[in-house]
Amino acid sequence: MPRTALVTGASSGIGAASARALAADGFEVWCAARRADRVEALAEEIGGHAVVCDVTSAESVAAMASGIASLDVLVANAGGAFDMATVEEGDPDTWAQMYDVNVLGVLRTVQALLPALRADGGGLTVVMGSTAGRVAYEGGAGYVAAKHGTRVLVETLRLEHVAEPLRFTEVAPGMVATEEFGLVRFGGDQAKRDATYAGVAEPLVAEDVAEIVRWVASLPPHVDIDSVVVRPRAQAAQHKVHREG
């Protein structure tokens, strides 16, 4: 039987690239996201399966999990940043939305799919974190707080399930130039999104992060990569980015 994988947030960016990378490595991939047209097109492209799922809805996640009896790899990728507000100006509702998708969304997904990950004797969960889960920066506190929560959730899963043949990995990218992340964060303002990457010769792209997901999923089952931090060469830290010109 082929190895199976499920990727949330697979409609674009890192999620879609991860689904393609895993399919190219021989996985039968379930592509999950809110936008049916996109995941259906991706599933057709890679010979996988499409499932519409909103990770902020317990009912939606349960419905997704109900159709999956066993699973080798879960990529809990769905997430996002929804503002660049200071703490003084931050909207609690927007912060709650970021916590819901980045932390509770992972919680719902992992809880629902642990039985499937256990079914064949142990599976791998890869959670998409961020370097924002390690270092604070001005204007990013809402997202930073949420991604710190994501990181700690994965670390706790590792501790709580060490006696089981289950693996948990956090992948924490730095600056990644994807098609939608910045646009969502800046409310659709293309100029503000583009300014984030201005002068950066080669920010990461979704396929760079997907290759790390593919690599982690290719390792023997006794090897657990606790976390991977990846940045473009031009970004030494959150606050240290080389910009040309």
C-alpha atoms as an extended CHARMM CRD file, in Angstrom:
* protein
*
       245  EXT
         1         1  MET       CA              0.0000000000        0.0000000000        0.0000000000  PROA      1               0.0000000000
         2         2  PRO       CA              1.2210000000        3.5410000000       -0.7050000000  PROA      2               0.0000000000
         3         3  ARG       CA              2.1830000000        5.7690000000        2.1790000000  PROA      3               0.0000000000
         4         4  THR       CA             -0.5060000000        8.3350000000        2.9520000000  PROA      4               0.0000000000
         5         5  ALA       CA             -0.2680000000       12.0070000000        3.8820000000  PROA      5               0.0000000000
         6         6  LEU       CA             -2.6830000000       14.8000000000        4.6450000000  PROA      6               0.0000000000
         7         7  VAL       CA             -1.7950000000       18.4800000000        4.2650000000  PROA      7               0.0000000000
         8         8  THR       CA             -3.9620000000       21.2550000000        5.7110000000  PROA      8               0.0000000000
         9         9  GLY       CA             -3.8680000000       24.7140000000        4.1910000000  PROA      9               0.0000000000
        10        10  ALA       CA             -3.0870000000       23.0350000000        0.8760000000  PROA      10              0.0000000000
        11        11  SER       CA             -4.8150000000       25.5860000000       -1.3440000000  PROA      11              0.0000000000
        12        12  SER       CA             -1.6900000000       27.7190000000       -1.8460000000  PROA      12              0.0000000000
        13        13  GLY       CA              1.8470000000       28.4870000000       -0.7310000000  PROA      13              0.0000000000
        14        14  ILE       CA              3.7580000000       26.0880000000        1.4890000000  PROA      14              0.0000000000
        15        15  GLY       CA              0.7820000000       23.7590000000        1.8430000000  PROA      15              0.0000000000
        16        16  ALA       CA              0.3220000000       23.2670000000       -1.8850000000  PROA      16              0.0000000000
        17        17  ALA       CA              4.0800000000       22.9060000000       -2.4040000000  PROA      17              0.0000000000
        18        18  SER       CA              4.2730000000       20.3120000000        0.3980000000  PROA      18              0.0000000000
        19        19  ALA       CA              1.4410000000       18.3010000000       -1.1280000000  PROA      19              0.0000000000
        20        20  ARG       CA              3.2650000000       18.2830000000       -4.4790000000  PROA      20              0.0000000000
        21        21  ALA       CA              6.5850000000       17.3130000000       -2.8790000000  PROA      21              0.0000000000
        22        22  LEU       CA              5.0700000000       14.4230000000       -0.9290000000  PROA      22              0.0000000000
        23        23  ALA       CA              3.1700000000       13.1760000000       -3.9750000000  PROA      23              0.0000000000
        24        24  ALA       CA              6.4020000000       13.2490000000       -5.9910000000  PROA      24              0.0000000000
        25        25  ASP       CA              7.9540000000       11.0950000000       -3.2520000000  PROA      25              0.0000000000
        26        26  GLY       CA              5.2550000000        8.4610000000       -3.6870000000  PROA      26              0.0000000000
        27        27  PHE       CA              2.7090000000        9.4940000000       -1.0550000000  PROA      27              0.0000000000
        28        28  GLU       CA             -1.0210000000        9.3150000000       -1.6290000000  PROA      28              0.0000000000
        29        29  VAL       CA             -1.9280000000       12.8330000000       -0.5080000000  PROA      29              0.0000000000
        30        30  TRP       CA             -5.1140000000       14.2840000000        0.9270000000  PROA      30              0.0000000000
        31        31  CYS       CA             -5.2410000000       18.0130000000        0.1340000000  PROA      31              0.0000000000
        32        32  ALA       CA             -7.3050000000       19.8970000000        2.7190000000  PROA      32              0.0000000000
        33        33  ALA       CA             -8.2970000000       23.5640000000        2.7160000000  PROA      33              0.0000000000
        34        34  ARG       CA            -11.3180000000       25.8390000000        2.7490000000  PROA      34              0.0000000000
        35        35  ARG       CA            -11.3180000000       26.6440000000       -0.9710000000  PROA      35              0.0000000000
        36        36  ALA       CA            -12.7890000000       23.6650000000       -2.7830000000  PROA      36              0.0000000000
        37        37  ASP       CA            -11.8260000000       24.7480000000       -6.2900000000  PROA      37              0.0000000000
        38        38  ARG       CA             -8.1630000000       25.0480000000       -5.4010000000  PROA      38              0.0000000000
        39        39  VAL       CA             -7.7670000000       21.7900000000       -3.5080000000  PROA      39              0.0000000000
        40        40  GLU       CA             -9.7310000000       19.9290000000       -6.1640000000  PROA      40              0.0000000000
        41        41  ALA       CA             -7.4170000000       21.2650000000       -8.8700000000  PROA      41              0.0000000000
        42        42  LEU       CA             -4.3360000000       20.3870000000       -6.8200000000  PROA      42              0.0000000000
        43        43  ALA       CA             -5.6020000000       16.8890000000       -6.0380000000  PROA      43              0.0000000000
        44        44  GLU       CA             -6.2600000000       16.2710000000       -9.7250000000  PROA      44              0.0000000000
        45        45  GLU       CA             -2.7860000000       17.5460000000      -10.5980000000  PROA      45              0.0000000000
        46        46  ILE       CA             -0.9630000000       15.2320000000       -8.1680000000  PROA      46              0.0000000000
        47        47  GLY       CA             -3.3060000000       12.2530000000       -8.2420000000  PROA      47              0.0000000000
        48        48  GLY       CA             -4.4710000000       12.8380000000       -4.6830000000  PROA      48              0.0000000000
        49        49  HSD       CA             -7.7310000000       13.5040000000       -2.8870000000  PROA      49              0.0000000000
        50        50  ALA       CA             -9.4330000000       16.8040000000       -2.1020000000  PROA      50              0.0000000000
        51        51  VAL       CA            -11.2360000000       17.5290000000        1.1410000000  PROA      51              0.0000000000
        52        52  VAL       CA            -12.7610000000       20.8550000000        2.1370000000  PROA      52              0.0000000000
        53        53  CYS       CA            -11.8350000000       21.7160000000        5.7050000000  PROA      53              0.0000000000
        54        54  ASP       CA            -11.7460000000       24.7990000000        7.9150000000  PROA      54              0.0000000000
        55        55  VAL       CA             -9.4290000000       24.0880000000       10.8600000000  PROA      55              0.0000000000
        56        56  THR       CA            -11.2010000000       26.7140000000       12.9660000000  PROA      56              0.0000000000
        57        57  SER       CA            -14.3250000000       24.5140000000       12.9370000000  PROA      57              0.0000000000
        58        58  ALA       CA            -14.3680000000       21.3860000000       15.0910000000  PROA      58              0.0000000000
        59        59  GLU       CA            -17.1960000000       19.9740000000       12.9800000000  PROA      59              0.0000000000
        60        60  SER       CA            -15.2740000000       20.5360000000        9.7440000000  PROA      60              0.0000000000
        61        61  VAL       CA            -12.1230000000       18.9000000000       11.1140000000  PROA      61              0.0000000000
        62        62  ALA       CA            -14.1190000000       15.9440000000       12.4410000000  PROA      62              0.0000000000
        63        63  ALA       CA            -15.7540000000       15.4590000000        9.0520000000  PROA      63              0.0000000000
        64        64  MET       CA            -12.3380000000       15.4770000000        7.3690000000  PROA      64              0.0000000000
        65        65  ALA       CA            -10.9150000000       12.9420000000        9.8110000000  PROA      65              0.0000000000
        66        66  SER       CA            -13.9180000000       10.6370000000        9.5140000000  PROA      66              0.0000000000
        67        67  GLY       CA            -12.9000000000        9.6640000000        5.9950000000  PROA      67              0.0000000000
        68        68  ILE       CA             -9.3060000000        8.7290000000        6.8860000000  PROA      68              0.0000000000
        69        69  ALA       CA             -8.7370000000        5.3980000000        8.6120000000  PROA      69              0.0000000000
        70        70  SER       CA             -4.9280000000        5.4130000000        8.6110000000  PROA      70              0.0000000000
        71        71  LEU       CA             -2.2990000000        8.0480000000        7.9650000000  PROA      71              0.0000000000
        72        72  ASP       CA              1.4840000000        8.0470000000        7.7700000000  PROA      72              0.0000000000
        73        73  VAL       CA              2.1280000000       11.7990000000        7.6650000000  PROA      73              0.0000000000
        74        74  LEU       CA              0.0900000000       14.7780000000        8.8100000000  PROA      74              0.0000000000
        75        75  VAL       CA              1.2880000000       18.2270000000        7.7290000000  PROA      75              0.0000000000
        76        76  ALA       CA             -0.5740000000       20.7410000000        9.9070000000  PROA      76              0.0000000000
        77        77  ASN       CA              0.2050000000       23.7490000000        7.7690000000  PROA      77              0.0000000000
        78        78  ALA       CA             -2.9340000000       25.8890000000        7.9480000000  PROA      78              0.0000000000
        79        79  GLY       CA             -2.1800000000       29.2100000000        9.6500000000  PROA      79              0.0000000000
        80        80  GLY       CA             -1.6620000000       32.8770000000        9.0070000000  PROA      80              0.0000000000
        81        81  ALA       CA             -0.9320000000       36.3980000000       10.1850000000  PROA      81              0.0000000000
        82        82  PHE       CA             -3.7580000000       38.9190000000       10.0460000000  PROA      82              0.0000000000
        83        83  ASP       CA             -2.2080000000       42.2230000000       11.1000000000  PROA      83              0.0000000000
        84        84  MET       CA              0.9510000000       44.2440000000       11.7360000000  PROA      84              0.0000000000
        85        85  ALA       CA             -0.5010000000       46.1480000000       14.6750000000  PROA      85              0.0000000000
        86        86  THR       CA              1.3600000000       47.3420000000       17.7210000000  PROA      86              0.0000000000
        87        87  VAL       CA              0.3550000000       45.9790000000       21.1050000000  PROA      87              0.0000000000
        88        88  GLU       CA             -1.2120000000       49.3540000000       21.9150000000  PROA      88              0.0000000000
        89        89  GLU       CA             -3.3520000000       49.2510000000       18.7490000000  PROA      89              0.0000000000
        90        90  GLY       CA             -3.9480000000       45.5040000000       18.5140000000  PROA      90              0.0000000000
        91        91  ASP       CA             -7.5100000000       44.3010000000       17.9960000000  PROA      91              0.0000000000
        92        92  PRO       CA             -8.2880000000       41.4620000000       20.4420000000  PROA      92              0.0000000000
        93        93  ASP       CA            -10.6600000000       39.8720000000       17.9200000000  PROA      93              0.0000000000
        94        94  THR       CA             -7.9310000000       39.7520000000       15.2710000000  PROA      94              0.0000000000
        95        95  TRP       CA             -5.4870000000       38.2990000000       17.7890000000  PROA      95              0.0000000000
        96        96  ALA       CA             -8.0750000000       35.6990000000       18.7550000000  PROA      96              0.0000000000
        97        97  GLN       CA             -8.4520000000       34.7330000000       15.0800000000  PROA      97              0.0000000000
        98        98  MET       CA             -4.6910000000       34.2190000000       14.7920000000  PROA      98              0.0000000000
        99        99  TYR       CA             -4.6510000000       32.0750000000       17.9320000000  PROA      99              0.0000000000
       100       100  ASP       CA             -7.6230000000       30.1000000000       16.6350000000  PROA      100             0.0000000000
       101       101  VAL       CA             -6.0580000000       29.1310000000       13.3170000000  PROA      101             0.0000000000
       102       102  ASN       CA             -2.4040000000       28.8260000000       14.3640000000  PROA      102             0.0000000000
       103       103  VAL       CA             -2.8360000000       27.0650000000       17.7220000000  PROA      103             0.0000000000
       104       104  LEU       CA             -6.3580000000       25.7340000000       18.1580000000  PROA      104             0.0000000000
       105       105  GLY       CA             -6.4540000000       24.7290000000       14.4890000000  PROA      105             0.0000000000
       106       106  VAL       CA             -3.4160000000       22.5190000000       15.0660000000  PROA      106             0.0000000000
       107       107  LEU       CA             -4.9690000000       21.1970000000       18.2750000000  PROA      107             0.0000000000
       108       108  ARG       CA             -8.2130000000       20.2240000000       16.5240000000  PROA      108             0.0000000000
       109       109  THR       CA             -6.3870000000       18.6410000000       13.6070000000  PROA      109             0.0000000000
       110       110  VAL       CA             -3.9630000000       16.5960000000       15.6980000000  PROA      110             0.0000000000
       111       111  GLN       CA             -6.6670000000       15.4330000000       18.1100000000  PROA      111             0.0000000000
       112       112  ALA       CA             -8.8830000000       14.3020000000       15.2370000000  PROA      112             0.0000000000
       113       113  LEU       CA             -6.1460000000       12.4770000000       13.3280000000  PROA      113             0.0000000000
       114       114  LEU       CA             -4.1440000000       10.8210000000       16.1220000000  PROA      114             0.0000000000
       115       115  PRO       CA             -6.1960000000        7.6070000000       15.7730000000  PROA      115             0.0000000000
       116       116  ALA       CA             -5.3510000000        7.4640000000       12.0570000000  PROA      116             0.0000000000
       117       117  LEU       CA             -1.6730000000        8.1770000000       12.7660000000  PROA      117             0.0000000000
       118       118  ARG       CA             -1.6200000000        5.3200000000       15.2820000000  PROA      118             0.0000000000
       119       119  ALA       CA             -3.4780000000        2.8890000000       13.0170000000  PROA      119             0.0000000000
       120       120  ASP       CA             -0.4700000000        1.5070000000       11.1610000000  PROA      120             0.0000000000
       121       121  GLY       CA              1.9050000000        1.5010000000       14.0880000000  PROA      121             0.0000000000
       122       122  GLY       CA              2.9120000000        5.1360000000       14.2620000000  PROA      122             0.0000000000
       123       123  GLY       CA              2.9640000000        8.2550000000       12.1380000000  PROA      123             0.0000000000
       124       124  LEU       CA              4.6400000000       11.6270000000       11.7110000000  PROA      124             0.0000000000
       125       125  THR       CA              3.1110000000       15.0370000000       12.3740000000  PROA      125             0.0000000000
       126       126  VAL       CA              4.8220000000       18.0690000000       10.8400000000  PROA      126             0.0000000000
       127       127  VAL       CA              3.5250000000       21.3890000000       12.1480000000  PROA      127             0.0000000000
       128       128  MET       CA              4.2890000000       24.6020000000       10.2800000000  PROA      128             0.0000000000
       129       129  GLY       CA              5.6030000000       27.0980000000       12.7940000000  PROA      129             0.0000000000
       130       130  SER       CA              7.6210000000       30.2450000000       12.1630000000  PROA      130             0.0000000000
       131       131  THR       CA             10.6920000000       32.0740000000       13.3360000000  PROA      131             0.0000000000
       132       132  ALA       CA              8.0320000000       34.3700000000       14.8540000000  PROA      132             0.0000000000
       133       133  GLY       CA              7.6360000000       31.5550000000       17.3610000000  PROA      133             0.0000000000
       134       134  ARG       CA             11.1430000000       32.2720000000       18.6120000000  PROA      134             0.0000000000
       135       135  VAL       CA             11.7890000000       36.0310000000       18.4320000000  PROA      135             0.0000000000
       136       136  ALA       CA              9.5320000000       39.0600000000       18.9870000000  PROA      136             0.0000000000
       137       137  TYR       CA              9.4510000000       41.9960000000       16.5920000000  PROA      137             0.0000000000
       138       138  GLU       CA              7.6230000000       45.3150000000       16.4980000000  PROA      138             0.0000000000
       139       139  GLY       CA              4.1860000000       45.1560000000       14.9660000000  PROA      139             0.0000000000
       140       140  GLY       CA              4.0760000000       41.3970000000       15.0990000000  PROA      140             0.0000000000
       141       141  ALA       CA              3.0210000000       40.5900000000       18.6480000000  PROA      141             0.0000000000
       142       142  GLY       CA             -0.2990000000       38.9760000000       17.7610000000  PROA      142             0.0000000000
       143       143  TYR       CA              1.2780000000       36.5790000000       15.2830000000  PROA      143             0.0000000000
       144       144  VAL       CA              4.3780000000       36.1350000000       17.4530000000  PROA      144             0.0000000000
       145       145  ALA       CA              2.2530000000       35.1440000000       20.4380000000  PROA      145             0.0000000000
       146       146  ALA       CA              0.2670000000       32.6690000000       18.3300000000  PROA      146             0.0000000000
       147       147  LYS       CA              3.3430000000       31.0460000000       16.7990000000  PROA      147             0.0000000000
       148       148  HSD       CA              4.9840000000       30.7580000000       20.2110000000  PROA      148             0.0000000000
       149       149  GLY       CA              1.8770000000       28.7940000000       21.1280000000  PROA      149             0.0000000000
       150       150  THR       CA              2.2950000000       26.6010000000       18.0510000000  PROA      150             0.0000000000
       151       151  ARG       CA              5.8800000000       25.8410000000       19.0120000000  PROA      151             0.0000000000
       152       152  VAL       CA              5.0440000000       24.9060000000       22.5970000000  PROA      152             0.0000000000
       153       153  LEU       CA              2.1580000000       22.7190000000       21.4440000000  PROA      153             0.0000000000
       154       154  VAL       CA              4.5460000000       20.6380000000       19.3180000000  PROA      154             0.0000000000
       155       155  GLU       CA              7.1190000000       20.4290000000       22.1080000000  PROA      155             0.0000000000
       156       156  THR       CA              4.4210000000       19.2050000000       24.5010000000  PROA      156             0.0000000000
       157       157  LEU       CA              3.1600000000       16.5810000000       22.0560000000  PROA      157             0.0000000000
       158       158  ARG       CA              6.7120000000       15.2570000000       21.8040000000  PROA      158             0.0000000000
       159       159  LEU       CA              6.8700000000       14.8970000000       25.5890000000  PROA      159             0.0000000000
       160       160  GLU       CA              3.4280000000       13.4100000000       26.0370000000  PROA      160             0.0000000000
       161       161  HSD       CA              3.7890000000       10.7590000000       23.3110000000  PROA      161             0.0000000000
       162       162  VAL       CA              7.4210000000        9.7330000000       23.7540000000  PROA      162             0.0000000000
       163       163  ALA       CA              6.3310000000        6.1950000000       24.7050000000  PROA      163             0.0000000000
       164       164  GLU       CA              4.4650000000        5.7870000000       21.4060000000  PROA      164             0.0000000000
       165       165  PRO       CA              5.8530000000        5.3070000000       17.8900000000  PROA      165             0.0000000000
       166       166  LEU       CA              4.6870000000        8.8150000000       16.9650000000  PROA      166             0.0000000000
       167       167  ARG       CA              6.9050000000       11.6360000000       15.7540000000  PROA      167             0.0000000000
       168       168  PHE       CA              6.3560000000       15.3960000000       15.9730000000  PROA      168             0.0000000000
       169       169  THR       CA              8.3420000000       18.0240000000       14.0800000000  PROA      169             0.0000000000
       170       170  GLU       CA              8.0130000000       21.7920000000       13.9200000000  PROA      170             0.0000000000
       171       171  VAL       CA              9.3020000000       23.4870000000       10.7660000000  PROA      171             0.0000000000
       172       172  ALA       CA              9.9160000000       27.1860000000       11.4600000000  PROA      172             0.0000000000
       173       173  PRO       CA             10.5490000000       29.2710000000        8.3170000000  PROA      173             0.0000000000
       174       174  GLY       CA             11.7490000000       32.8440000000        8.2800000000  PROA      174             0.0000000000
       175       175  MET       CA             11.1520000000       35.1090000000        5.2940000000  PROA      175             0.0000000000
       176       176  VAL       CA              9.1660000000       33.1920000000        2.6520000000  PROA      176             0.0000000000
       177       177  ALA       CA              7.7860000000       35.0190000000       -0.3900000000  PROA      177             0.0000000000
       178       178  THR       CA              4.5040000000       33.2120000000       -1.0180000000  PROA      178             0.0000000000
       179       179  GLU       CA              1.6000000000       34.4640000000       -3.0650000000  PROA      179             0.0000000000
       180       180  GLU       CA             -0.8500000000       35.1580000000       -0.2540000000  PROA      180             0.0000000000
       181       181  PHE       CA              0.7240000000       35.3870000000        3.2140000000  PROA      181             0.0000000000
       182       182  GLY       CA              1.7000000000       39.0590000000        3.0040000000  PROA      182             0.0000000000
       183       183  LEU       CA             -1.4460000000       40.0750000000        1.1670000000  PROA      183             0.0000000000
       184       184  VAL       CA             -3.6030000000       38.5860000000        3.8950000000  PROA      184             0.0000000000
       185       185  ARG       CA             -1.5020000000       40.2030000000        6.6040000000  PROA      185             0.0000000000
       186       186  PHE       CA             -1.7550000000       43.6370000000        4.9890000000  PROA      186             0.0000000000
       187       187  GLY       CA             -5.4230000000       43.4090000000        4.0620000000  PROA      187             0.0000000000
       188       188  GLY       CA             -4.7600000000       42.9710000000        0.3580000000  PROA      188             0.0000000000
       189       189  ASP       CA             -2.3100000000       45.8830000000        0.0490000000  PROA      189             0.0000000000
       190       190  GLN       CA              0.1010000000       44.6960000000       -2.6450000000  PROA      190             0.0000000000
       191       191  ALA       CA              2.5560000000       47.5630000000       -2.1100000000  PROA      191             0.0000000000
       192       192  LYS       CA              2.9610000000       46.7880000000        1.5990000000  PROA      192             0.0000000000
       193       193  ARG       CA              3.3360000000       43.0950000000        0.8450000000  PROA      193             0.0000000000
       194       194  ASP       CA              6.0210000000       43.7900000000       -1.7710000000  PROA      194             0.0000000000
       195       195  ALA       CA              7.8960000000       46.1680000000        0.5510000000  PROA      195             0.0000000000
       196       196  THR       CA              8.4780000000       43.2610000000        2.9480000000  PROA      196             0.0000000000
       197       197  TYR       CA             10.7660000000       41.6240000000        0.3760000000  PROA      197             0.0000000000
       198       198  ALA       CA             12.1880000000       44.7890000000       -1.2300000000  PROA      198             0.0000000000
       199       199  GLY       CA             15.9170000000       44.4770000000       -1.8690000000  PROA      199             0.0000000000
       200       200  VAL       CA             16.0980000000       40.8850000000       -0.6020000000  PROA      200             0.0000000000
       201       201  ALA       CA             17.8490000000       39.0540000000       -3.4080000000  PROA      201             0.0000000000
       202       202  GLU       CA             16.4370000000       35.6190000000       -2.7540000000  PROA      202             0.0000000000
       203       203  PRO       CA             13.8190000000       35.1580000000       -0.0450000000  PROA      203             0.0000000000
       204       204  LEU       CA             12.7200000000       31.5900000000        0.5060000000  PROA      204             0.0000000000
       205       205  VAL       CA              9.9510000000       30.2520000000       -1.6960000000  PROA      205             0.0000000000
       206       206  ALA       CA              7.3010000000       27.7170000000       -0.7960000000  PROA      206             0.0000000000
       207       207  GLU       CA              9.1830000000       24.8990000000       -2.5180000000  PROA      207             0.0000000000
       208       208  ASP       CA             12.2040000000       25.4300000000       -0.2470000000  PROA      208             0.0000000000
       209       209  VAL       CA             10.1190000000       24.7740000000        2.8430000000  PROA      209             0.0000000000
       210       210  ALA       CA              8.2760000000       21.9050000000        1.1520000000  PROA      210             0.0000000000
       211       211  GLU       CA             11.6110000000       20.2020000000        0.5300000000  PROA      211             0.0000000000
       212       212  ILE       CA             12.2330000000       20.2000000000        4.2820000000  PROA      212             0.0000000000
       213       213  VAL       CA              8.7980000000       18.6550000000        4.8540000000  PROA      213             0.0000000000
       214       214  ARG       CA              9.5950000000       16.0110000000        2.2280000000  PROA      214             0.0000000000
       215       215  TRP       CA             12.9860000000       15.2940000000        3.8240000000  PROA      215             0.0000000000
       216       216  VAL       CA             11.5630000000       14.9060000000        7.3380000000  PROA      216             0.0000000000
       217       217  ALA       CA              8.9030000000       12.5550000000        5.9730000000  PROA      217             0.0000000000
       218       218  SER       CA             11.5600000000       10.4550000000        4.2110000000  PROA      218             0.0000000000
       219       219  LEU       CA             13.5260000000        9.6260000000        7.3690000000  PROA      219             0.0000000000
       220       220  PRO       CA             13.3690000000        6.2530000000        9.1500000000  PROA      220             0.0000000000
       221       221  PRO       CA             10.6780000000        6.0010000000       11.8410000000  PROA      221             0.0000000000
       222       222  HSD       CA             13.2010000000        5.9720000000       14.6980000000  PROA      222             0.0000000000
       223       223  VAL       CA             14.5100000000        9.4220000000       13.6720000000  PROA      223             0.0000000000
       224       224  ASP       CA             12.6110000000       12.3800000000       15.1240000000  PROA      224             0.0000000000
       225       225  ILE       CA             13.5630000000       15.8860000000       13.9890000000  PROA      225             0.0000000000
       226       226  ASP       CA             12.2370000000       18.0030000000       16.8470000000  PROA      226             0.0000000000
       227       227  SER       CA             12.4720000000       21.3070000000       14.9850000000  PROA      227             0.0000000000
       228       228  VAL       CA             13.9730000000       22.8920000000       11.8850000000  PROA      228             0.0000000000
       229       229  VAL       CA             14.5920000000       26.6470000000       11.5860000000  PROA      229             0.0000000000
       230       230  VAL       CA             15.1390000000       27.8050000000        8.0140000000  PROA      230             0.0000000000
       231       231  ARG       CA             15.7720000000       31.3020000000        6.7090000000  PROA      231             0.0000000000
       232       232  PRO       CA             17.0650000000       32.7300000000        3.4320000000  PROA      232             0.0000000000
       233       233  ARG       CA             20.7880000000       33.4500000000        3.4200000000  PROA      233             0.0000000000
       234       234  ALA       CA             19.9830000000       37.1880000000        3.4160000000  PROA      234             0.0000000000
       235       235  GLN       CA             18.1200000000       36.9260000000        6.7430000000  PROA      235             0.0000000000
       236       236  ALA       CA             20.4030000000       36.2900000000        9.7030000000  PROA      236             0.0000000000
       237       237  ALA       CA             17.6490000000       37.0130000000       12.2450000000  PROA      237             0.0000000000
       238       238  GLN       CA             14.1900000000       38.5730000000       12.4120000000  PROA      238             0.0000000000
       239       239  HSD       CA             15.7450000000       42.0250000000       12.6880000000  PROA      239             0.0000000000
       240       240  LYS       CA             18.8350000000       41.4310000000       10.5290000000  PROA      240             0.0000000000
       241       241  VAL       CA             18.0480000000       41.2750000000        6.7920000000  PROA      241             0.0000000000
       242       242  HSD       CA             20.4250000000       42.2600000000        4.0100000000  PROA      242             0.0000000000
       243       243  ARG       CA             18.6950000000       44.4180000000        1.4230000000  PROA      243             0.0000000000
       244       244  GLU       CA             20.4710000000       45.4000000000       -1.7590000000  PROA      244             0.0000000000
       245       245  GLY       CA             20.2710000000       48.8460000000       -3.2930000000  PROA      245             0.0000000000
